[in-house]
């Protein structure tokens, strides 16, 4: 059985998708970019600020599903500049315990709304 997970504490989808879908014990969170949920705009401050906002948005979606970062088993990170890899690592790493999830990181040409980073996750209870 599938359950749509949504919260007003994270940005609303900018396309035909859900913030997250819960299937059995798994949670699939759609790619999040550094949008401030109150303004609907990308946060200023570059890659570090956007990555922090992404992770805060994911935190709110996890919370709406009754989960937290310790439940995350896989992340996929998309960045527009591979030179930002270390900054994204450092910022994302602050949200995970001593057991970080599996991860892929891909450099892409462009992201929605001109974002510098996008992260999607899979969590499991």
MOPAC internal coordinates of N, CA, C and O (Angstrom, degrees):
PM7 1SCF
backbone

  N    0.0000 0     0.00 0     0.00 0    0    0    0
  C    1.4462 1     0.00 0     0.00 0    1    0    0
  C    1.5257 1   109.19 1     0.00 0    2    1    0
  O    1.2310 1   120.81 1   -43.08 1    3    2    1
  N    1.3256 1   116.06 1   136.92 1    3    2    1
  C    1.4576 1   122.00 1  -179.61 1    5    3    2
  C    1.5221 1   110.13 1  -102.06 1    6    5    3
  O    1.2310 1   121.64 1   -34.52 1    7    6    5
  N    1.3318 1   114.46 1   145.48 1    7    6    5
  C    1.4644 1   120.85 1   177.36 1    9    7    6
  C    1.5251 1   108.31 1  -135.01 1   10    9    7
  O    1.2310 1   121.00 1   -52.12 1   11   10    9
  N    1.3189 1   115.70 1   127.88 1   11   10    9
  C    1.4574 1   120.34 1   175.98 1   13   11   10
  C    1.5220 1   108.17 1   -77.75 1   14   13   11
  O    1.2310 1   120.79 1   -48.19 1   15   14   13
  N    1.3242 1   116.10 1   131.81 1   15   14   13
  C    1.4653 1   122.06 1   176.30 1   17   15   14
  C    1.5215 1   107.03 1  -108.32 1   18   17   15
  O    1.2310 1   120.75 1   -51.00 1   19   18   17
  N    1.3374 1   116.18 1   129.00 1   19   18   17
  C    1.4619 1   119.58 1   177.93 1   21   19   18
  C    1.5211 1   109.44 1  -147.77 1   22   21   19
  O    1.2310 1   121.85 1   -29.08 1   23   22   21
  N    1.3230 1   114.06 1   150.92 1   23   22   21
  C    1.4498 1   120.96 1   178.65 1   25   23   22
  C    1.5167 1   109.11 1  -148.67 1   26   25   23
  O    1.2310 1   120.46 1   -32.95 1   27   26   25
  N    1.3050 1   116.73 1   147.05 1   27   26   25
  C    1.4596 1   121.76 1   174.64 1   29   27   26
  C    1.5260 1   111.61 1   -80.49 1   30   29   27
  O    1.2310 1   120.29 1   174.83 1   31   30   29
  N    1.3382 1   117.04 1    -5.17 1   31   30   29
  C    1.4592 1   121.33 1  -179.51 1   33   31   30
  C    1.5332 1   112.19 1   -86.92 1   34   33   31
  O    1.2310 1   120.66 1  -179.18 1   35   34   33
  N    1.3252 1   116.35 1     0.82 1   35   34   33
  C    1.4633 1   122.71 1   174.61 1   37   35   34
  C    1.5212 1   106.89 1  -130.31 1   38   37   35
  O    1.2310 1   120.10 1   -20.89 1   39   38   37
  N    1.3303 1   117.42 1   159.11 1   39   38   37
  C    1.4662 1   119.86 1  -178.46 1   41   39   38
  C    1.5275 1   111.85 1   -58.03 1   42   41   39
  O    1.2310 1   121.11 1   -36.03 1   43   42   41
  N    1.3012 1   115.48 1   143.97 1   43   42   41
  C    1.4494 1   120.77 1   175.67 1   45   43   42
  C    1.5314 1   108.63 1   -74.92 1   46   45   43
  O    1.2310 1   119.69 1   -29.91 1   47   46   45
  N    1.3167 1   118.19 1   150.09 1   47   46   45
  C    1.4604 1   120.77 1  -179.73 1   49   47   46
  C    1.5309 1   111.50 1   -56.36 1   50   49   47
  O    1.2310 1   121.28 1   -36.13 1   51   50   49
  N    1.3340 1   115.16 1   143.87 1   51   50   49
  C    1.4630 1   119.95 1   177.97 1   53   51   50
  C    1.5309 1   110.44 1  -103.36 1   54   53   51
  O    1.2310 1   120.87 1  -163.78 1   55   54   53
  N    1.3230 1   115.95 1    16.22 1   55   54   53
  C    1.4560 1   122.32 1   178.79 1   57   55   54
  C    1.5214 1   109.78 1  -157.72 1   58   57   55
  O    1.2310 1   120.46 1     8.14 1   59   58   57
  N    1.3280 1   116.72 1  -171.86 1   59   58   57
  C    1.4645 1   121.02 1  -177.94 1   61   59   58
  C    1.5327 1   112.47 1   -81.55 1   62   61   59
  O    1.2310 1   120.69 1  -110.48 1   63   62   61
  N    1.3180 1   116.29 1    69.52 1   63   62   61
  C    1.4605 1   121.69 1   178.84 1   65   63   62
  C    1.5211 1   108.99 1  -151.60 1   66   65   63
  O    1.2310 1   121.06 1   -14.04 1   67   66   65
  N    1.3249 1   115.57 1   165.96 1   67   66   65
  C    1.4628 1   122.45 1   178.20 1   69   67   66
  C    1.5211 1   109.33 1   -96.53 1   70   69   67
  O    1.2310 1   120.39 1   -24.84 1   71   70   69
  N    1.3368 1   116.86 1   155.16 1   71   70   69
  C    1.4682 1   119.63 1   173.10 1   73   71   70
  C    1.5253 1   109.65 1   -57.87 1   74   73   71
  O    1.2310 1   121.04 1   138.28 1   75   74   73
  N    1.3294 1   115.62 1   -41.72 1   75   74   73
  C    1.4688 1   120.42 1   179.49 1   77   75   74
  C    1.5193 1   109.82 1  -160.25 1   78   77   75
  O    1.2310 1   121.68 1   -22.65 1   79   78   77
  N    1.3301 1   114.40 1   157.35 1   79   78   77
  C    1.4621 1   122.01 1   174.35 1   81   79   78
  C    1.5229 1   107.96 1  -127.25 1   82   81   79
  O    1.2310 1   121.38 1   -47.94 1   83   82   81
  N    1.3277 1   114.97 1   132.06 1   83   82   81
  C    1.4611 1   121.12 1   176.56 1   85   83   82
  C    1.5225 1   107.29 1  -103.85 1   86   85   83
  O    1.2310 1   121.08 1   -54.15 1   87   86   85
  N    1.3289 1   115.53 1   125.85 1   87   86   85
  C    1.4584 1   121.90 1   179.64 1   89   87   86
  C    1.5179 1   107.07 1  -132.01 1   90   89   87
  O    1.2310 1   120.88 1   -67.50 1   91   90   89
  N    1.3388 1   115.92 1   112.50 1   91   90   89
  C    1.4604 1   118.76 1  -174.76 1   93   91   90
  C    1.5176 1   108.89 1    59.53 1   94   93   91
  O    1.2310 1   120.23 1    50.54 1   95   94   93
  N    1.3104 1   117.16 1  -129.46 1   95   94   93
  C    1.4585 1   121.30 1   179.15 1   97   95   94
  C    1.5235 1   113.68 1   -90.82 1   98   97   95
  O    1.2310 1   120.44 1  -175.08 1   99   98   97
  N    1.3356 1   116.76 1     4.92 1   99   98   97
  C    1.4641 1   120.78 1  -177.02 1  101   99   98
  C    1.5206 1   111.67 1  -101.89 1  102  101   99
  O    1.2310 1   121.24 1   -33.90 1  103  102  101
  N    1.3244 1   115.24 1   146.10 1  103  102  101
  C    1.4599 1   122.83 1   174.37 1  105  103  102
  C    1.5174 1   107.63 1  -123.57 1  106  105  103
  O    1.2310 1   120.61 1   -54.91 1  107  106  105
  N    1.3269 1   116.43 1   125.09 1  107  106  105
  C    1.4548 1   123.17 1   178.93 1  109  107  106
  C    1.5292 1   107.28 1  -111.04 1  110  109  107
  O    1.2310 1   120.52 1   -70.63 1  111  110  109
  N    1.3315 1   116.62 1   109.37 1  111  110  109
  C    1.4619 1   121.62 1  -178.07 1  113  111  110
  C    1.5181 1   108.91 1   -97.64 1  114  113  111
  O    1.2310 1   121.17 1   -54.38 1  115  114  113
  N    1.3272 1   115.36 1   125.62 1  115  114  113
  C    1.4607 1   121.32 1   177.97 1  117  115  114
  C    1.5158 1   110.32 1   -61.23 1  118  117  115
  O    1.2310 1   120.65 1   -23.80 1  119  118  117
  N    1.3210 1   116.36 1   156.20 1  119  118  117
  C    1.4508 1   121.87 1   178.44 1  121  119  118
  C    1.5192 1   111.44 1   -53.89 1  122  121  119
  O    1.2310 1   121.35 1   -49.39 1  123  122  121
  N    1.3205 1   115.02 1   130.61 1  123  122  121
  C    1.4603 1   121.65 1   179.71 1  125  123  122
  C    1.5208 1   109.01 1  -112.26 1  126  125  123
  O    1.2310 1   121.15 1   -43.18 1  127  126  125
  N    1.3295 1   115.40 1   136.82 1  127  126  125
  C    1.4543 1   120.88 1   173.60 1  129  127  126
  C    1.5268 1   107.60 1  -112.34 1  130  129  127
  O    1.2310 1   120.45 1    -7.20 1  131  130  129
  N    1.3112 1   116.74 1   172.80 1  131  130  129
  C    1.4662 1   121.51 1  -171.48 1  133  131  130
  C    1.5133 1   114.81 1   -77.87 1  134  133  131
  O    1.2310 1   120.44 1  -126.54 1  135  134  133
  N    1.3124 1   116.77 1    53.46 1  135  134  133
  C    1.4603 1   122.01 1   179.08 1  137  135  134
  C    1.5232 1   109.60 1   -90.28 1  138  137  135
  O    1.2310 1   121.09 1   -48.51 1  139  138  137
  N    1.3127 1   115.52 1   131.49 1  139  138  137
  C    1.4600 1   121.51 1   171.98 1  141  139  138
  C    1.5233 1   107.09 1   -73.63 1  142  141  139
  O    1.2310 1   119.23 1   -59.08 1  143  142  141
  N    1.3441 1   119.08 1   120.92 1  143  142  141
  C    1.4599 1   120.33 1  -176.54 1  145  143  142
  C    1.5277 1   113.85 1   -63.56 1  146  145  143
  O    1.2310 1   119.81 1   156.00 1  147  146  145
  N    1.3306 1   117.98 1   -24.00 1  147  146  145
  C    1.4717 1   120.16 1  -179.61 1  149  147  146
  C    1.5258 1   112.00 1   -77.95 1  150  149  147
  O    1.2310 1   120.38 1   144.73 1  151  150  149
  N    1.3315 1   116.88 1   -35.27 1  151  150  149
  C    1.4665 1   119.93 1  -175.85 1  153  151  150
  C    1.5196 1   113.35 1  -101.74 1  154  153  151
  O    1.2310 1   120.13 1   157.60 1  155  154  153
  N    1.3322 1   117.36 1   -22.40 1  155  154  153
  C    1.4569 1   120.90 1  -175.60 1  157  155  154
  C    1.5199 1   113.03 1    75.34 1  158  157  155
  O    1.2310 1   120.36 1  -168.64 1  159  158  157
  N    1.3335 1   116.92 1    11.36 1  159  158  157
  C    1.4614 1   121.80 1  -178.19 1  161  159  158
  C    1.5257 1   110.64 1  -115.38 1  162  161  159
  O    1.2310 1   121.08 1   -24.89 1  163  162  161
  N    1.3411 1   115.54 1   155.11 1  163  162  161
  C    1.4643 1   120.02 1   173.51 1  165  163  162
  C    1.5174 1   109.60 1   -61.68 1  166  165  163
  O    1.2310 1   120.48 1   -39.30 1  167  166  165
  N    1.3167 1   116.68 1   140.70 1  167  166  165
  C    1.4637 1   120.24 1   177.05 1  169  167  166
  C    1.5262 1   109.09 1   -71.91 1  170  169  167
  O    1.2310 1   120.11 1   -34.75 1  171  170  169
  N    1.3276 1   117.40 1   145.25 1  171  170  169
  C    1.4659 1   120.21 1   175.26 1  173  171  170
  C    1.5269 1   109.79 1   -78.67 1  174  173  171
  O    1.2310 1   120.56 1   -15.00 1  175  174  173
  N    1.3158 1   116.54 1   165.00 1  175  174  173
  C    1.4591 1   119.67 1   173.34 1  177  175  174
  C    1.5105 1   115.01 1   113.39 1  178  177  175
  O    1.2310 1   119.92 1  -176.14 1  179  178  177
  N    1.3187 1   117.76 1     3.86 1  179  178  177
  C    1.4568 1   120.02 1   174.06 1  181  179  178
  C    1.5149 1   115.19 1    83.03 1  182  181  179
  O    1.2310 1   121.75 1    18.50 1  183  182  181
  N    1.3300 1   114.25 1  -161.50 1  183  182  181
  C    1.4662 1   121.14 1  -171.21 1  185  183  182
  C    1.5228 1   113.50 1   -62.27 1  186  185  183
  O    1.2310 1   119.61 1   139.14 1  187  186  185
  N    1.3189 1   118.35 1   -40.86 1  187  186  185
  C    1.4720 1   119.68 1  -178.70 1  189  187  186
  C    1.5255 1   111.20 1   -65.40 1  190  189  187
  O    1.2310 1   120.20 1   134.14 1  191  190  189
  N    1.3246 1   117.22 1   -45.86 1  191  190  189
  C    1.4674 1   121.02 1   179.79 1  193  191  190
  C    1.5265 1   110.97 1   -64.81 1  194  193  191
  O    1.2310 1   120.30 1   138.76 1  195  194  193
  N    1.3347 1   117.03 1   -41.24 1  195  194  193
  C    1.4634 1   119.34 1   179.53 1  197  195  194
  C    1.5272 1   111.19 1   -66.59 1  198  197  195
  O    1.2310 1   120.41 1   138.73 1  199  198  197
  N    1.3271 1   116.82 1   -41.27 1  199  198  197
  C    1.4695 1   119.87 1   179.64 1  201  199  198
  C    1.5239 1   110.47 1   -63.80 1  202  201  199
  O    1.2310 1   120.06 1   137.92 1  203  202  201
  N    1.3174 1   117.50 1   -42.08 1  203  202  201
  C    1.4698 1   120.27 1   177.59 1  205  203  202
  C    1.5208 1   110.45 1   -61.81 1  206  205  203
  O    1.2310 1   119.67 1   137.68 1  207  206  205
  N    1.3287 1   118.24 1   -42.32 1  207  206  205
  C    1.4658 1   120.89 1   179.19 1  209  207  206
  C    1.5193 1   110.97 1   -64.94 1  210  209  207
  O    1.2310 1   120.41 1   139.71 1  211  210  209
  N    1.3313 1   116.83 1   -40.29 1  211  210  209
  C    1.4650 1   121.04 1   175.95 1  213  211  210
  C    1.5224 1   109.99 1   -55.72 1  214  213  211
  O    1.2310 1   120.67 1   130.79 1  215  214  213
  N    1.3125 1   116.33 1   -49.21 1  215  214  213
  C    1.4642 1   120.60 1  -176.88 1  217  215  214
  C    1.5234 1   111.55 1   -67.09 1  218  217  215
  O    1.2310 1   120.10 1   144.37 1  219  218  217
  N    1.3311 1   117.41 1   -35.63 1  219  218  217
  C    1.4664 1   120.43 1   175.88 1  221  219  218
  C    1.5283 1   110.33 1   -66.41 1  222  221  219
  O    1.2310 1   120.11 1   141.39 1  223  222  221
  N    1.3157 1   117.39 1   -38.61 1  223  222  221
  C    1.4656 1   120.93 1   177.04 1  225  223  222
  C    1.5216 1   110.52 1   -63.44 1  226  225  223
  O    1.2310 1   120.62 1   135.53 1  227  226  225
  N    1.3339 1   116.42 1   -44.47 1  227  226  225
  C    1.4616 1   120.58 1   177.33 1  229  227  226
  C    1.5226 1   110.56 1   -62.34 1  230  229  227
  O    1.2310 1   120.18 1   139.41 1  231  230  229
  N    1.3104 1   117.27 1   -40.59 1  231  230  229
  C    1.4736 1   121.51 1   178.10 1  233  231  230
  C    1.5283 1   110.68 1   -56.51 1  234  233  231
  O    1.2310 1   120.12 1   137.55 1  235  234  233
  N    1.3125 1   117.38 1   -42.45 1  235  234  233
  C    1.4678 1   121.33 1  -179.47 1  237  235  234
  C    1.5282 1   111.64 1   -68.00 1  238  237  235
  O    1.2310 1   120.35 1   141.96 1  239  238  237
  N    1.3227 1   116.93 1   -38.04 1  239  238  237
  C    1.4617 1   120.22 1   178.20 1  241  239  238
  C    1.5221 1   110.17 1   -69.08 1  242  241  239
  O    1.2310 1   120.34 1   136.73 1  243  242  241
  N    1.3313 1   116.95 1   -43.27 1  243  242  241
  C    1.4619 1   119.89 1   175.12 1  245  243  242
  C    1.5252 1   110.58 1   -56.69 1  246  245  243
  O    1.2310 1   120.42 1   134.78 1  247  246  245
  N    1.3185 1   116.80 1   -45.22 1  247  246  245
  C    1.4640 1   121.84 1  -179.74 1  249  247  246
  C    1.5272 1   111.16 1   -60.73 1  250  249  247
  O    1.2310 1   120.36 1   138.80 1  251  250  249
  N    1.3223 1   116.91 1   -41.20 1  251  250  249
  C    1.4686 1   120.60 1   179.20 1  253  251  250
  C    1.5278 1   111.49 1   -63.16 1  254  253  251
  O    1.2310 1   120.73 1   156.09 1  255  254  253
  N    1.3343 1   116.21 1   -23.91 1  255  254  253
  C    1.4687 1   121.34 1   178.33 1  257  255  254
  C    1.5304 1   111.84 1   -95.78 1  258  257  255
  O    1.2310 1   120.34 1  -176.26 1  259  258  257
  N    1.3459 1   116.96 1     3.74 1  259  258  257
  C    1.4567 1   120.46 1  -179.15 1  261  259  258
  C    1.5239 1   112.78 1    75.27 1  262  261  259
  O    1.2310 1   120.80 1  -152.31 1  263  262  261
  N    1.3343 1   116.08 1    27.69 1  263  262  261
  C    1.4590 1   120.83 1  -178.93 1  265  263  262
  C    1.5209 1   109.97 1  -125.55 1  266  265  263
  O    1.2310 1   121.35 1    -4.16 1  267  266  265
  N    1.3342 1   115.02 1   175.84 1  267  266  265
  C    1.4640 1   121.60 1   176.45 1  269  267  266
  C    1.5187 1   108.22 1  -144.96 1  270  269  267
  O    1.2310 1   120.32 1     0.88 1  271  270  269
  N    1.3278 1   117.00 1  -179.12 1  271  270  269
  C    1.4619 1   120.49 1  -174.80 1  273  271  270
  C    1.5236 1   113.17 1   -61.98 1  274  273  271
  O    1.2310 1   119.38 1   153.85 1  275  274  273
  N    1.3249 1   118.79 1   -26.15 1  275  274  273
  C    1.4607 1   120.42 1   177.40 1  277  275  274
  C    1.5232 1   112.45 1   -64.68 1  278  277  275
  O    1.2310 1   119.82 1   162.82 1  279  278  277
  N    1.3309 1   117.96 1   -17.18 1  279  278  277
  C    1.4629 1   121.89 1   178.18 1  281  279  278
  C    1.5277 1   112.66 1   -86.47 1  282  281  279
  O    1.2310 1   119.89 1   169.69 1  283  282  281
  N    1.3280 1   117.82 1   -10.31 1  283  282  281
  C    1.4628 1   121.45 1  -176.73 1  285  283  282
  C    1.5262 1   109.56 1   -73.32 1  286  285  283
  O    1.2310 1   120.99 1   -53.32 1  287  286  285
  N    1.3469 1   115.71 1   126.68 1  287  286  285
  C    1.4625 1   121.03 1  -179.58 1  289  287  286
  C    1.5252 1   112.51 1  -110.02 1  290  289  287
  O    1.2310 1   119.70 1   161.51 1  291  290  289
  N    1.3389 1   118.17 1   -18.49 1  291  290  289
  C    1.4683 1   120.83 1  -178.09 1  293  291  290
  C    1.5184 1   109.56 1  -153.33 1  294  293  291
  O    1.2310 1   120.73 1   -43.72 1  295  294  293
  N    1.3146 1   116.21 1   136.28 1  295  294  293
  C    1.4580 1   121.48 1   172.23 1  297  295  294
  C    1.5260 1   108.47 1  -126.16 1  298  297  295
  O    1.2310 1   121.49 1   -30.94 1  299  298  297
  N    1.3071 1   114.75 1   149.06 1  299  298  297
  C    1.4577 1   121.28 1   170.20 1  301  299  298
  C    1.5125 1   106.48 1  -124.97 1  302  301  299
  O    1.2310 1   120.99 1   -54.50 1  303  302  301
  N    1.3297 1   115.70 1   125.50 1  303  302  301
  C    1.4571 1   122.48 1  -176.11 1  305  303  302
  C    1.5277 1   108.16 1  -114.42 1  306  305  303
  O    1.2310 1   121.25 1   -47.81 1  307  306  305
  N    1.3188 1   115.22 1   132.19 1  307  306  305
  C    1.4618 1   121.89 1   175.51 1  309  307  306
  C    1.5252 1   107.30 1  -117.00 1  310  309  307
  O    1.2310 1   120.23 1   -53.47 1  311  310  309
  N    1.3329 1   117.16 1   126.53 1  311  310  309
  C    1.4612 1   120.93 1   178.23 1  313  311  310
  C    1.5306 1   109.13 1  -129.11 1  314  313  311
  O    1.2310 1   120.98 1   -32.09 1  315  314  313
  N    1.3185 1   115.72 1   147.91 1  315  314  313
  C    1.4643 1   119.89 1  -178.56 1  317  315  314
  C    1.5240 1   112.48 1   -87.64 1  318  317  315
  O    1.2310 1   120.04 1   169.02 1  319  318  317
  N    1.3316 1   117.53 1   -10.98 1  319  318  317
  C    1.4600 1   121.22 1   179.71 1  321  319  318
  C    1.5248 1   108.47 1  -140.91 1  322  321  319
  O    1.2310 1   120.13 1   -67.76 1  323  322  321
  N    1.3063 1   117.36 1   112.24 1  323  322  321
  C    1.4623 1   121.02 1  -177.20 1  325  323  322
  C    1.5258 1   111.60 1   -61.29 1  326  325  323
  O    1.2310 1   119.84 1   159.70 1  327  326  325
  N    1.3125 1   117.92 1   -20.30 1  327  326  325
  C    1.4664 1   121.00 1   176.38 1  329  327  326
  C    1.5297 1   112.12 1   -66.61 1  330  329  327
  O    1.2310 1   120.24 1   164.64 1  331  330  329
  N    1.3401 1   117.14 1   -15.36 1  331  330  329
  C    1.4665 1   121.67 1   177.70 1  333  331  330
  C    1.5271 1   112.62 1   -86.58 1  334  333  331
  O    1.2310 1   120.16 1  -178.70 1  335  334  333
  N    1.3272 1   117.29 1     1.30 1  335  334  333
  C    1.4624 1   123.06 1  -176.13 1  337  335  334
  C    1.5284 1   112.37 1   -52.66 1  338  337  335
  O    1.2310 1   119.80 1   130.94 1  339  338  337
  N    1.3229 1   117.99 1   -49.06 1  339  338  337
  C    1.4720 1   121.51 1  -177.41 1  341  339  338
  C    1.5248 1   111.69 1   -64.70 1  342  341  339
  O    1.2310 1   120.06 1   138.98 1  343  342  341
  N    1.3260 1   117.50 1   -41.02 1  343  342  341
  C    1.4701 1   120.80 1   179.06 1  345  343  342
  C    1.5204 1   110.84 1   -64.92 1  346  345  343
  O    1.2310 1   120.29 1   136.98 1  347  346  345
  N    1.3144 1   117.06 1   -43.02 1  347  346  345
  C    1.4716 1   121.20 1   178.36 1  349  347  346
  C    1.5232 1   109.63 1   -63.88 1  350  349  347
  O    1.2310 1   119.95 1   136.49 1  351  350  349
  N    1.3312 1   117.70 1   -43.51 1  351  350  349
  C    1.4674 1   121.21 1   177.65 1  353  351  350
  C    1.5218 1   111.17 1   -56.63 1  354  353  351
  O    1.2310 1   121.14 1   130.28 1  355  354  353
  N    1.3131 1   115.42 1   -49.72 1  355  354  353
  C    1.4753 1   121.00 1  -177.26 1  357  355  354
  C    1.5303 1   110.83 1   -62.10 1  358  357  355
  O    1.2310 1   120.48 1   135.21 1  359  358  357
  N    1.3144 1   116.68 1   -44.79 1  359  358  357
  C    1.4619 1   120.53 1  -177.06 1  361  359  358
  C    1.5237 1   111.57 1   -70.03 1  362  361  359
  O    1.2310 1   119.98 1   133.06 1  363  362  361
  N    1.3082 1   117.64 1   -46.94 1  363  362  361
  C    1.4751 1   120.55 1   178.73 1  365  363  362
  C    1.5255 1   110.95 1   -64.07 1  366  365  363
  O    1.2310 1   120.80 1   141.66 1  367  366  365
  N    1.3257 1   116.08 1   -38.34 1  367  366  365
  C    1.4551 1   120.71 1  -177.43 1  369  367  366
  C    1.5182 1   113.93 1   -59.86 1  370  369  367
  O    1.2310 1   120.23 1   155.49 1  371  370  369
  N    1.3276 1   117.16 1   -24.51 1  371  370  369
  C    1.4599 1   121.17 1   179.04 1  373  371  370
  C    1.5295 1   112.61 1   -67.79 1  374  373  371
  O    1.2310 1   120.07 1   164.19 1  375  374  373
  N    1.3188 1   117.46 1   -15.81 1  375  374  373
  C    1.4623 1   121.40 1  -176.54 1  377  375  374
  C    1.5247 1   113.54 1   -97.13 1  378  377  375
  O    1.2310 1   120.21 1   171.24 1  379  378  377
  N    1.3320 1   117.20 1    -8.76 1  379  378  377
  C    1.4573 1   120.10 1  -176.79 1  381  379  378
  C    1.5163 1   111.19 1  -112.97 1  382  381  379
  O    1.2310 1   121.26 1   -29.83 1  383  382  381
  N    1.3391 1   115.20 1   150.17 1  383  382  381
  C    1.4678 1   121.62 1   179.58 1  385  383  382
  C    1.5259 1   109.66 1   -78.35 1  386  385  383
  O    1.2310 1   121.07 1    18.22 1  387  386  385
  N    1.3182 1   115.56 1  -161.78 1  387  386  385
  C    1.4578 1   120.76 1  -179.62 1  389  387  386
  C    1.5247 1   112.30 1   -70.48 1  390  389  387
  O    1.2310 1   119.71 1   174.49 1  391  390  389
  N    1.3311 1   118.15 1    -5.51 1  391  390  389
  C    1.4648 1   122.29 1   177.25 1  393  391  390
  C    1.5286 1   109.11 1  -115.71 1  394  393  391
  O    1.2310 1   119.92 1  -104.06 1  395  394  393
  N    1.3347 1   117.75 1    75.94 1  395  394  393
  C    1.4597 1   119.34 1  -178.35 1  397  395  394
  C    1.5329 1   110.76 1   -67.55 1  398  397  395
  O    1.2310 1   120.54 1   -25.68 1  399  398  397
  N    1.3230 1   116.57 1   154.32 1  399  398  397
  C    1.4646 1   120.48 1  -178.78 1  401  399  398
  C    1.5291 1   111.81 1   -74.24 1  402  401  399
  O    1.2310 1   120.99 1   -11.63 1  403  402  401
  N    1.3196 1   115.71 1   168.37 1  403  402  401
  C    1.4622 1   120.84 1   168.68 1  405  403  402
  C    1.5283 1   106.81 1   -64.89 1  406  405  403
  O    1.2310 1   120.66 1   -24.89 1  407  406  405
  N    1.3467 1   116.34 1   155.11 1  407  406  405
  C    1.4623 1   117.52 1  -176.61 1  409  407  406
  C    1.5150 1   111.52 1  -155.71 1  410  409  407
  O    1.2310 1   121.75 1   -31.33 1  411  410  409
  N    1.3163 1   114.25 1   148.67 1  411  410  409
  C    1.4597 1   122.49 1   167.72 1  413  411  410
  C    1.5106 1   106.70 1  -122.42 1  414  413  411
  O    1.2310 1   120.53 1   -32.22 1  415  414  413
  N    1.3392 1   116.59 1   147.78 1  415  414  413
  C    1.4618 1   121.48 1   175.57 1  417  415  414
  C    1.5239 1   107.59 1  -133.28 1  418  417  415
  O    1.2310 1   120.97 1   -51.60 1  419  418  417
  N    1.3167 1   115.76 1   128.40 1  419  418  417
  C    1.4552 1   121.57 1  -175.74 1  421  419  418
  C    1.5177 1   109.18 1  -127.97 1  422  421  419
  O    1.2310 1   120.44 1   -47.32 1  423  422  421
  N    1.3332 1   116.76 1   132.68 1  423  422  421
  C    1.4614 1   121.29 1   172.82 1  425  423  422
  C    1.5276 1   107.41 1   -86.28 1  426  425  423
  O    1.2310 1   121.10 1   -48.94 1  427  426  425
  N    1.3364 1   115.50 1   131.06 1  427  426  425
  C    1.4636 1   121.85 1  -177.57 1  429  427  426
  C    1.5290 1   109.86 1  -125.35 1  430  429  427
  O    1.2310 1   120.78 1   -17.23 1  431  430  429
  N    1.3109 1   116.11 1   162.77 1  431  430  429
  C    1.4617 1   120.61 1  -177.51 1  433  431  430
  C    1.5218 1   112.46 1   -73.98 1  434  433  431
  O    1.2310 1   120.38 1   140.31 1  435  434  433
  N    1.3295 1   116.88 1   -39.69 1  435  434  433
  C    1.4626 1   120.41 1  -174.69 1  437  435  434
  C    1.5267 1   109.27 1  -156.82 1  438  437  435
  O    1.2310 1   120.95 1   -30.19 1  439  438  437
  N    1.3359 1   115.79 1   149.81 1  439  438  437
  C    1.4623 1   122.54 1   176.74 1  441  439  438
  C    1.5250 1   108.95 1  -124.41 1  442  441  439
  O    1.2310 1   119.79 1   -19.26 1  443  442  441
  N    1.3384 1   118.01 1   160.74 1  443  442  441
  C    1.4653 1   120.49 1   179.31 1  445  443  442
  C    1.5267 1   112.37 1   -54.20 1  446  445  443
  O    1.2310 1   121.05 1   -35.95 1  447  446  445
  N    1.3102 1   115.59 1   144.05 1  447  446  445
  C    1.4645 1   124.25 1   177.16 1  449  447  446
  C    1.5294 1   113.56 1    59.71 1  450  449  447
  O    1.2310 1   120.03 1  -163.75 1  451  450  449
  N    1.3249 1   117.54 1    16.25 1  451  450  449
  C    1.4511 1   120.42 1  -179.41 1  453  451  450
  C    1.5161 1   113.90 1    76.11 1  454  453  451
  O    1.2310 1   120.29 1  -161.72 1  455  454  453
  N    1.3306 1   117.05 1    18.28 1  455  454  453
  C    1.4655 1   121.37 1  -179.78 1  457  455  454
  C    1.5285 1   110.46 1   -61.91 1  458  457  455
  O    1.2310 1   121.14 1   -25.73 1  459  458  457
  N    1.3246 1   115.43 1   154.27 1  459  458  457
  C    1.4523 1   122.45 1   179.56 1  461  459  458
  C    1.5329 1   111.97 1   -95.14 1  462  461  459
  O    1.2310 1   120.72 1   160.13 1  463  462  461
  N    1.3439 1   116.23 1   -19.87 1  463  462  461
  C    1.4736 1   120.92 1  -176.13 1  465  463  462
  C    1.5273 1   108.74 1  -150.41 1  466  465  463
  O    1.2310 1   121.18 1   -33.59 1  467  466  465
  N    1.3258 1   115.34 1   146.41 1  467  466  465
  C    1.4607 1   122.90 1   173.70 1  469  467  466
  C    1.5214 1   107.27 1  -140.39 1  470  469  467
  O    1.2310 1   120.51 1   -40.93 1  471  470  469
  N    1.3340 1   116.62 1   139.07 1  471  470  469
  C    1.4662 1   121.27 1  -179.17 1  473  471  470
  C    1.5216 1   108.24 1  -132.54 1  474  473  471
  O    1.2310 1   121.10 1   -47.16 1  475  474  473
  N    1.3348 1   115.49 1   132.84 1  475  474  473
  C    1.4594 1   121.67 1   170.81 1  477  475  474
  C    1.5198 1   107.56 1  -119.37 1  478  477  475
  O    1.2310 1   120.69 1   -27.61 1  479  478  477
  N    1.3213 1   116.29 1   152.39 1  479  478  477
  C    1.4656 1   119.05 1  -177.55 1  481  479  478
  C    1.5122 1   111.76 1  -137.53 1  482  481  479
  O    1.2310 1   122.05 1   -21.17 1  483  482  481
  N    1.3048 1   113.69 1   158.83 1  483  482  481
  C    1.4677 1   122.82 1   168.76 1  485  483  482
  C    1.5127 1   106.13 1  -123.94 1  486  485  483
  O    1.2310 1   121.02 1   -51.40 1  487  486  485
  N    1.3252 1   115.65 1   128.60 1  487  486  485
  C    1.4630 1   121.52 1   177.93 1  489  487  486
  C    1.5184 1   109.07 1  -120.77 1  490  489  487
  O    1.2310 1   120.69 1   -22.33 1  491  490  489
  N    1.3106 1   116.28 1   157.67 1  491  490  489
  C    1.4559 1   121.15 1  -178.74 1  493  491  490
  C    1.5159 1   110.06 1  -142.81 1  494  493  491
  O    1.2310 1   120.58 1   -46.53 1  495  494  493
  N    1.3071 1   116.49 1   133.47 1  495  494  493
  C    1.4527 1   121.65 1   176.69 1  497  495  494
  C    1.5093 1   109.45 1   -91.62 1  498  497  495
  O    1.2310 1   120.10 1   180.00 1  499  498  497

